[in-house]
Amino acid sequence: MLSVREAQAKVRERIRPLTPESWPLSCELLGLQLAEDVVSDLDMPPFDKALMDGFAVRSADLENGARTLKIIEEVSAGKTPQKTVQPGQATRIMTGAPLPAGADAVVMIERCRIVDADAVRIEDAPRPEQNILRQGREMRVGQVILAQGVRLRPQEIGLLATVGKTQVKVRSAPKVAVVATGDEVVAPAEMPGPGQIRNSNALMLLAQVARAGGVPHNRGIARDRLDSLRPHIAEGLLADILVLSGGVSAGKLDLVPSVLEESGVEAEFHKVAMKPGKPVFFGVKEHDERRSFVFGLPGNPVSAMVCFELFVRPAIQGLLGYPPEIRLVKATLAEDFHYKTDRQTYHPAQLSISEHGWQVRPTPWFGSPDLRGVTAANAFVVFPEGDHHHRAGAVYDVLQVE
């Protein structure tokens, strides 16, 4: 049986970034990876501009301190200065307006006193370049301002708009199909009958897909019958990633692995030495010009959640073009904790930061079906196999899940 690290390595070996596509400039680019260098089509700022409301002056006129200057014009943002500032003169100017010729500093309005319509008393001795941003200081025409590989955040999207980049080549977010399986599973709107449970896994996994940067697609519930599993799996294989929950263990009705095999999915691993989540499956379906990645997660919700974070999330990150992301940190155990387990266990926990670094505290939990217990947690502390009295102050790996 593979270790978690060995299984993660197999996922990484098979994942390749998706082919870049051209997208229109919009907020939907958020989180995607830029697949080209972006070059500025203009100087920014496109002119010398004022950074304050006040008066544009010649600093040499005020090198000896306060002085009354003649006001020759007023320039607001969007307007162009018509007059050159000569010795003994000043132009009233607004933030963002072009600096008039002859001026080399802007004195903020709080340091100015209007004498009358034609004169201003400057109570300052500005240095050259004070409160001015020169043309091209931020960027120049032809300069690469965003490099290929950058993850697009709101500020990068705003910069694309600044340089008029209305079509952007990016790696699209992978499409992820989620299928819940089982005869016992009913929709959340239904009252479960004897032996039935509501379909919590699908919505939880869809939310995890969205949080990881994928595009989630709910493909419904497949029953424990070949005639139900086959069409659900066939439809799911149209996506970049297919995630199934349930039906991957060794029971009589755990039919998912056999249907995946007959559908042309090549198994990379089935079962990992971990708890919860031992029966997890990973395989790849080769199409003519693309491939689909398939994850069969156990049906218990905490098992599904942990397996998603360890295996599916890194796959989504890899398809987006980023290094597969396993959010592990080292943390100090906040209190003594006794735990007995037959394999490496991801135990729900509360992770916090203090002046001494990360601290982790296990939270009450009754095993892989106990999803409510995980709502008090924001992480999973990794305990080794065996019967251990874990001591406060010891350091453990912790998987962050928020």
N, C-alpha and C positions, 0 to 999 in steps of 0.2 A: 504494500500500500504506500502511495506517495505521501511525503510530508507536504505541509502547506507551501513551503518555499519551492519544492520541486514542482508542485502543481502550478504555482504562479509562473514559474519559468516556462512551462509548456504553453501557457496562455501567451506569454510575451513572444515566444518563438513564432507563433502563427499570426500574430496581429501585425498588419501593415496599415499605414494611414490611408484613408479614402482618397480617391482621385479628386483633385481640386475642381471647383465649379465657379462660375461667375455669378455673383449675386448683386442685386440692386442695393444701393446704399439705404439702410434702414436700421432700426433698433434690433431687428432680428439677427443681425450679425454678432450680437453680444455673445461672448464666450467662444466664438469660432477662431480658428487659427488662420492668420493671413498667409496666403500661398504665393505672394509676389512682393517684390520691393515696391514701395510707393514713393514717387518723386513729387516734390512741390512744383506747382505750375506758376508760382508767384513768390516774390519777396514778402516776408511777413515780419514786422508790419510793412505794408507797401509804401510807406512814407515815414519820415521822422514824425513822431507823434508825442503829444503831451500825455503825461500820466496823472496829472492833477488838474482840477479847476484852479485858475489863477491868472497870472500874467506872464507872457513870453517876453523875455528881456535879454539884453546883452550883459553877461556877467561882469564885463569890464566896467560897465557904468556904475556898478554897485560894490566894487571891490573895497571901497572905503566905508561901506555901511549904508544906512538909510538915505533915500533920495526920492524926490518927486520927479516922475516921468510923464511924458505926454502920451495919452492913449490915442492910437492911430486907427484901430479897427477892432472888431470883435469877431472871433472865429469859433463856431460850434462844430461838433462832430458831424461829418458829412459835407462840410463846407470847405472851400479852398481859400487860403490866404491870398489877398490881392496886393498887399503892400509889404515892402522890406523894412524891417526894424532898423532904424538908424540910431546913432548915438543920441541918448536922451529920450528915447521913445520906448513904448511897450504896446503889446497887443493883448487884449483880453482873450483868454482861450479856455475852452472846455476840455474835460477829459476825453481822450481819444481823437481830438482834432489834430490836423496837420500843423506842424511847427512852421511859422513863417520864416522866410529867408532873413538872415541877419541875426536871429535870436539863437542863443546857445544854452538857455536854461529857462525853467518855468518855476516861478515862485507861487506857492500855494496861496489861495485866496485869504486864508486866515492870517497871513503875514503881509496883507495889503490893506490900505485904507483909501477908499475912493474920495478924492478931494472935490471933484465936480465931474461933469460929463466928459471933460477933456484931460483930466489929470488923475494920477494915482500916486499915493505915497507908499513906497516899498520899504518895509521894516525888516530887511534881510540883506545878507551878503552872499548870494548863491554861488556855488562853485559851478564851473563849466559842466554841462551835461546833466545838471540836477533836474530830476523829474521828467526826463526825456528818454524815449526808447527809439533808437536810430533804425532807419530802414534796413530790413534784412537781418536784424539782430536775432530774431527767433529762428528764421530759416531763409534760405536763398533759392531762387529758381534753379531747378535741376538737382537740388540736394535730396538724397534719400532720407526721408523723415520717418518712415516705418519700414522695418526690415522684415523680409519673409520669416515666418515662424512666430511672429508676435501674436499673443492672445488678445483679441479685441475686447477692450473694456469701454465704458462710456467715454473716457477721454480720447481713446484712439478713434472711436466712431466720430466724435466731434472734429478731430483733426482731419479725418477723411473728407468731411464736409467742407472744412476750411480750404482744402486744396482742390475742391470740385471733383473728387473721385467718386463718381456716381455708379460705377460698376466695379466691383471688388472681387478678386479671385481668392477664394477661401476653401478650406476643407469643410465640407458640410457636416452637420451633426448627424451621427449614425441613427438610423431608424431602428427602434427596438420593439419587437412584438412580445407581448406577455400573454401566456396561456396558463390558466389554472386548470388542474386536472383532478378528477375524483368524482365518484358517484355521490359522495356525502356532501359536496359543496353546493351551496345555494347562494343566490344573489343577496347583497346586504339588505335589500328592501323586504326580503322574506323572513318570516318567523321560522327558524329551524325546527324540523320535526325530529322524531326519535333517531339518534345516530347521525344527525346532520350538523354542519357548521356553516356559518356565513363565510363568504369569499373575502377574507381580509387580505390574503396574500397579494392578490392582483393589484389592488389599489396601493398597497404599501410598496410593491416593486415598481409600479408605474411612477410613484413619487420619487423613488430612489433613482430611477432612470433620468427623470427630469433634473434632479439635483446634480447628477453626474455629468450633465451636458448632452444627453441623448434626447431623441424625439420619441416619446412613448406612444405605443399603440396597443389598446386593449383588444385582444382577440378572443375573449370570452372563456367559457368553461368547456373543457373536453371531458367526456365521461370515460369510465374505465372500460371502453369497448374499442376494438380496432376500427369499427366504422365511424366512430366519433373522433378518435385520436388522429387518424390519417388525414382527414381534410383540415383539421386545426393545425397540424404540423406542416402540411403542405403550404397553407396560407402563411404561416409564421416564417417559413423559409424564404419568403419573398423579401423579408427585412434583412438588414445588415446583421442583426443579432436577434436570436430567438431565445427567450427565457421561459422555461416551463417550471411550474412548481407542483411537486407531488409526482408519484408514479415512478420514482427512480430507484426505489429500494429493491429488495429481493423477494417481495411478496408475490402471491399468485396473480394479483391484478396490477402489479407494477409493470405495465406494458410499454412505457415510454422508450426505454433503450432499444427494444426490438423494433419498434416502429421507426425510430430514428435510423437504425441500421438499414432497414429496407427502403428508406427514403434517400439513401446515399450519403448519410452522415458518417464520417470517419471518426471513431472515438479516439480521443487523446488520453483521457483518463476517466475512470469511474470508481469512486471512493478515494477519500483522502483521510489521513490520520489526524482527525480533528473532532472537536465537540463544541457546539452542535454542528451538524452538517456533513457527517461522514459519507453519505451516499452520493454526494455531488458529482455531476457528469459534465464533461466538456468535450465537444466534438466540432468538426468542421465539414461543411458541405461545399464542394467545389461546383460552381456554375460555369457557364461558358466564358464569361468575362468578369466574374466577380466571385466572391465566396460569402457564405453565411456562417456565423459563429453561433453555436448552440450550447446553452447552459441548462442542464436539468438540475433544479434545486430541490432539496427535500421539502415535504409538505408542511412540516411544522414551521410556524412563522418566524421564530427567532433563528432557526437554522437557515431559512431562506434569506433573511436579512443579513446575517453574517457572511454567508457564501456570496451574496451579491457584492458586499463591500470588498471582499478579498479577491474575487475573480472577475465579476462582471464590470464593476466600476473601472478597474485598470484596463479592461478591454475597450470600453467606451473612450477612455482617455487616449489609448493608443490609436484608435481609428480617427480621433480628432487631430492626431499628429503630435500629441504631447507624450512625454515619458510616462509610462504606466504609473499611476499614483496609488501607493499604499500608505495611508496616513498613520504610520506608527511613530510613537514617541516613547521615550524612556521616562518613567514616573516612579516616584517613591510611594510605597504603600503607607497609607495614613494610619492604619490600625492593624493589630494582629488579626489573622483570618485563617481558619482551618478549612481545607478543601481536599476532598478525595476524588480522583478522576482516573479513568483508565487510558486517557489520551489527552494531548494538549487541548486546553479548554479556553474558549473565549467567553468570559464571565461578564455580564453587565456591570457597569461601574460608573461612578461619577468622577470625571476628571476636572481638576481645577489647577490654576496657576497661582503661585505665591512668590514672595521675594526669594524663596529657596528653590524655586523651579516647579516642575509639574508634580502634583500629588494625585493619587488615585485611591478611591474608596469603593470596594464592592458593594453593590446594592442587593436587596433581597430578591431572590429569583427561584422559581420552581421548575426550571428546565425549559427545553426548547418549545413547548406549547405556550409558555407564559409570556405573551406579548405585552400584557399590562405591566409586568415587572420591568420591561425595558423602557417604559415611558419615564421612569425615574432616572434613567441612565443617559449619558451622552457619549459613552465609550464602552469598550470591552477590554478588560485586563486579561492578559494571556498567562494562564497558569500551566505549569508543566505537568506531565503525567505523574501519578503517584499519590500517596497519602501524606500531605504536607501541612505543617503548621507554618504558615507564611507570616513572617515577623514584620512589624512596623519598621519602616526605614529601609527595607529591602527594595531593590529596583527591578521593575518589570516592564516588558513591552506592553504598550496600550494602543489599541486600535481606535482612532477617533472616528465617530460617526455623527456627531452633532446632536 
